[in-house]
Amino acid sequence: MKRVMTSAVVGMVMGIVVTAWAEDKFPRHPNLQKAYVSLSQATKDITAAQVANEFDMDGHAGKAKGFIAQAQGELDLAAAAANANAGRKK
């Protein structure tokens, strides 16, 4: 029970930190910001499932987290491209 409570508190704090960080990272791109926060939440949920050891996942949970990290990197690139192309749009 103590482990569950600790995980919940850490999760809430991380959610606040990630949201604030995403607001700074994607100030002109609220949709990308929401996507980034959602992906961060998904990673947190997968980690919670791994910690709870709900069942043997044969490495698929870790693979999913890797794909999420890759998607977050693509969001970074998308924001950079949008920023670079903003001046060209007329």
C-alpha positions as CSV (number, residue, x, y, z in Angstrom):
1,M,0.0,0.0,0.0
2,K,2.9,2.3,0.8
3,R,4.4,1.7,-2.6
4,V,1.2,2.5,-4.3
5,M,0.8,5.8,-2.4
6,T,4.4,6.8,-3.1
7,S,3.9,6.0,-6.8
8,A,0.7,8.1,-6.8
9,V,2.4,11.1,-5.2
10,V,5.4,10.9,-7.5
11,G,3.1,10.6,-10.5
12,M,1.2,13.7,-9.6
13,V,4.4,15.7,-9.1
14,M,5.8,14.4,-12.4
15,G,2.5,15.3,-14.2
16,I,2.8,18.9,-12.9
17,V,6.5,19.2,-13.9
18,V,5.9,17.7,-17.4
19,T,2.9,20.0,-18.0
20,A,4.9,23.1,-17.0
21,W,7.9,22.0,-19.0
22,A,5.7,21.3,-22.1
23,E,4.2,24.7,-21.8
24,D,7.6,26.3,-22.0
25,K,8.8,23.9,-24.8
26,F,5.8,24.4,-27.1
27,P,4.5,27.9,-26.2
28,R,3.2,28.5,-29.8
29,H,1.9,24.9,-30.3
30,P,-0.8,24.0,-27.8
31,N,-1.8,20.9,-29.7
32,L,1.7,19.6,-29.7
33,Q,2.0,20.4,-26.0
34,K,-1.2,18.3,-25.3
35,A,0.2,15.4,-27.3
36,Y,3.5,15.6,-25.4
37,V,1.8,15.6,-22.0
38,S,-0.4,12.7,-23.1
39,L,2.6,10.7,-24.2
40,S,4.3,11.4,-20.9
41,Q,1.2,10.2,-19.0
42,A,1.3,7.0,-21.1
43,T,4.9,6.4,-20.2
44,K,4.0,6.9,-16.5
45,D,1.1,4.5,-16.7
46,I,3.3,1.9,-18.4
47,T,5.9,2.3,-15.7
48,A,3.2,1.9,-13.0
49,A,2.1,-1.4,-14.7
50,Q,5.7,-2.6,-14.7
51,V,6.2,-1.7,-11.1
52,A,3.0,-3.4,-10.1
53,N,4.2,-6.4,-12.0
54,E,0.6,-7.0,-13.2
55,F,1.8,-9.7,-15.5
56,D,4.8,-10.8,-17.5
57,M,4.9,-8.4,-20.5
58,D,7.8,-10.1,-22.4
59,G,9.6,-6.7,-22.9
60,H,6.7,-5.2,-24.8
61,A,6.1,-2.5,-22.2
62,G,9.7,-1.4,-22.5
63,K,9.4,-1.4,-26.3
64,A,6.2,0.7,-26.1
65,K,8.1,3.3,-23.9
66,G,10.8,3.4,-26.5
67,F,8.3,4.2,-29.2
68,I,6.7,6.9,-27.0
69,A,10.2,8.5,-26.5
70,Q,10.6,8.4,-30.3
71,A,7.2,10.0,-30.8
72,Q,8.2,12.8,-28.3
73,G,11.3,13.4,-30.3
74,E,9.2,13.8,-33.4
75,L,7.0,16.3,-31.6
76,D,10.2,18.3,-30.9
77,L,11.0,18.2,-34.6
78,A,7.5,19.1,-35.6
79,A,7.5,22.2,-33.4
80,A,11.0,23.2,-34.7
81,A,9.7,22.8,-38.3
82,A,6.6,24.8,-37.6
83,N,8.6,27.6,-36.1
84,A,11.1,27.6,-39.0
85,N,8.2,27.7,-41.5
86,A,6.2,30.3,-39.8
87,G,7.9,33.1,-41.6
88,R,7.3,31.6,-45.0
89,K,3.6,31.4,-44.7
90,K,1.8,34.3,-46.4
